[in-house]
């Protein structure tokens, strides 16, 4: 395990994105798709990526927030949640999860798979807000602003925005882009966690604090 003093790029990092049935389902929200992409010296290791649909065990109605292509017919032939868990645990346990607004994904992942045990969370949304880049902080907008969209399309040619693999690879590339923008001479894992880390046990705390900071900044800009 890398120490906090080590460069961030050698830490055991894994980008994760999942697509769910929607927060309106509350405790019944299901994971419909997940992608897990390890980072190797700051870059996504696409050859070692894992992505799968997950059968929610019930029909999923068509709604605007359901990602494209995730229909009940497609999901009906996907693996059951229990069949996916061992592979997710093997790829995530003992590593830092990187994601865009990762607190949301982590809450659902932890709810459905409480035995999965990463060592920490790193949020590219929180990192982008810290850097104040002068653009909207959605994943798509940031990727466009950093001219990373062609690279994402190259690495995920069969995916698209708002699907798990595309968003996971985009997040992995975004992390390196944000760090290079804010710390061109490098940053340690501890420094990265200080500005973009989220508590595994209280993922909402960081999001609430970021919202308060953003509101204060808006008042005094």
N, C-alpha and C positions, 0 to 999 in steps of 0.2 A: 504494500500500500504506500502510495506517495505521501510524503509529509506535507504539511501546510507551507513549508519553506521551499518546496520544490517548484519548478516551473509548471504552470497549469497543464501544459500539453502532454506531460508524461503521467498525469493522473489517470486512474481508471474511469473514463467517462463513457457514457452510453446515452445517445439521444433517443428519446421515446416520444411517440405521439399516438394517441388513440382517438377513435371516433366513437361517440356514444349515441344512445337513443334520445338524449336530451335531458337537460336539468329539470324540465317539467315533470319527469318521471320520479323525481326525488329519490327515495331509497330504492326504487325499482329500476333506476337507470341501468341500462345494460351496455357493456362494451360490444361494439359491432365489428371493430377492426383495430388492430394494433401493429405498430412497426417499431423495431428495436435495431438501432444502428450503432455499433461501437465506433469510437473515435480512436484513430491511430496517429499519434503525433500531430494532433489538432485537426485532422481531416477525417471525413466519414469513410469508414471501411465498408464499402458497399458489398464487397465480396462476402463479408461476414454478416450481412444484414439478415434480419428475420422479420417477415411480415405475414399476417394471416387474418382472414375474416374469422369471426366468432359467431356461432349460432346462438341467438338470444333465447331460443326456446319458445318464442311467441311471435306473432306477426308484428311487423314494424310499419306503421302507417306512413304514407308519404307526407312529409312535412318540410318546410323550407330549411330547417336546420339539420336535416338528415343529409349526410354527405352524398354526392352523386354516385349512383350505382349500387348503393347499399339497400337493395330491395329485399322484401321478405323471401322472394323466390331464390335469390342468390344466397342469402344467409341461411336458408333451410338446409343447404348441403355443406355448410361450413363445419369445422370441428366444434365440439362442445367445449364450454369454458374449462372444464376439468382436464380435458385432453391438452389444452394449451399451457396450463400452469407450469408443468415441469420445464418446458423450454424457456418460458419467461423467467423463471427463477434462476435457471442456469446462466442466463445472459444478463440479469440485472443484479442479483444478490452480490453484495460486497462492492458495488460500483456506485458512482455518482450518476444520477439521472439528470440529463439536460433536456429542457423543453421550453417552449414558448408559452408563458402563463402556466408553468408546470404544476402549480398548486392545484389547479382544476383537474388536470389529468391524474395527479397523484391521489387525490381524494377518491376518485372512482376506482383507480387501480387497487388502492389499498382496501377499499370496501369489498371489492370482488375477490382479491387475492391477498388476504392478510398475512400469509406466510412469505410473501416476497419482501426482501429486506435490503434495499439499497442503503448506502451509508450517508447519502445526502442528496439534496436537490439544488440544481443550478438553473436559474430562470433567465432566459434571454430577454424576456419582456422587461423584467426588473433592470437588467443591465442596460438596455436601450433607454429606459427612462432616466437612469442615472447619468448617461452620457449626454442627454438632451440634444439630440441630433437635428432638431428642427424639422422633423417629419412625423407623420403619424407612426405609431408603434405597432401596427398590425404586422404579422409575419410577411404577408405579401408585399406591403408597402416598403418595409425595410429591405427585403430581398431585391426589389426593383431599384431602390435608392442606391444600393451597393453593387448594382450590376451583376447580381449573382443568379438571376433567373435562368440564363442559358446554361449555366453549370448544373443547376438543379435538374433542368430538363434533360441534360446529357446523362446524368447519373440515375435518373428515374424516368426513362423514356416511356414506360407503360403506365405511369401514374399521372396525377393531376393535382392542382391545389385543392385543399380540404379533404384529401385522402391521406391515409396515415404515412405511407412511404414517402410521398412528395414532401409533406410537411416535416417529417423527421429529418430527411436529408437537408431540406432548407434550413432547419434549425441548427443542424451541425455546422453548416457553412456559415450561417449567421453568427454563431458564437465566435468563430475565428475572426470574422470580419469586424465585429464589434470590438474585440480585444485589440486587434491591430490598429483600429481607429483611435481607441482611447489610450492604449499603452504600446506604442510602436517599439519600445525597447523591451517589452515583455512584462509579465505579471506572474506572481506566484499563485499557487492554488489558494493559499490563505487570503491573499488580497482579493482574488476573484470571489471567494465565498463571502467576504465582507461586504461586497457590493451587490452580489447576485444570488447569494445563498438563501435558502428558505428552510425553516425548521420542519423536519419530517413530521413531528407530532402536532405542529400548529401551522399548517400551510396557509391558513387564512390570515394570520397575523401580518405577514409581509405584504400581502395584497392590500390589506386595509391601511397599513402604514404608507405604502406607495400612493394609495388614493388620497390620503390626507396630505402628503407632501406635494402631490400634483396640484391639489386644490390651493394650497398655500402659495405655490409658485405662480399659479395663474393669477391670484389676487395681487401679487406684488410685481408681476412682469410689466 
